């Protein structure tokens, strides 16, 4: 066998060695704001990075089993859609823009939210729910996606996020 | 592009070491590539590798982990077990393919 010391070998340094850890706070409950956190979490897990997602306030929509499959995209008041508010405020427009966005996402072969959570959970991602939000919305673990590991307090969150890169979305 | 010599053959690779020409790959080379990154290949590894290569040949791009699961039937959790920490990259490397380009 030929010596391989001259062969370039990709550096698959374990994140354990670099100590990299990522915490993503998902605080929004609209379809368009659910995806950034999930896409980044999935990418981080694929890189071997310890990844936690903390769902708070409207972010509960993403893990509430009653709503997770039915998030909406509201175009009204969003200048990036370049559509007049007078039109986007008409009845049925949210359903229409949500349908369009879902199709765009599906065309890219990106999973819907529940399946995306399955993927993240299977990849070893940690999912947490915010205690205060749960109390406000009168939700318990039984109402949440099964992969959520627990409903935790702000103090617990401080402990788990120690030394982590943190993203607030 | 560097040319690496493995198993007495010239193999075209990119700067990182991923093969640039899938046709230069065979299963003997896969074992060598696996050794390079500290993996030992089992039959199950080879099943995943063969699917990834067939899918790449058909689609023109390396399958993502999600595609490995939905189309290939290889559960994500299992792939993390077979190719620890960075399954998509390690699988592509050993299979003689480029890294997947998709975000998901």
Interface residues (C-beta under 8 A of the other chain):
Chain A: X1 X2 X4 X6 X7 X8 X9 X10 X11 X12 X14 X15 X39 X42 X43 X46 X47 X48 X108 X109 X110 X111 X116 X119 X122 X123 X124
Chain B: X2 X4 X5 X6 X7 X8 X13 X14 X15 X16 X17 X18 X32 X35 X36 X37 X65 X66 X67 X69 X75 X76 X77 X80 X84 X85 X86 X87 X88 X89 X90 X93 X102 X103 X104
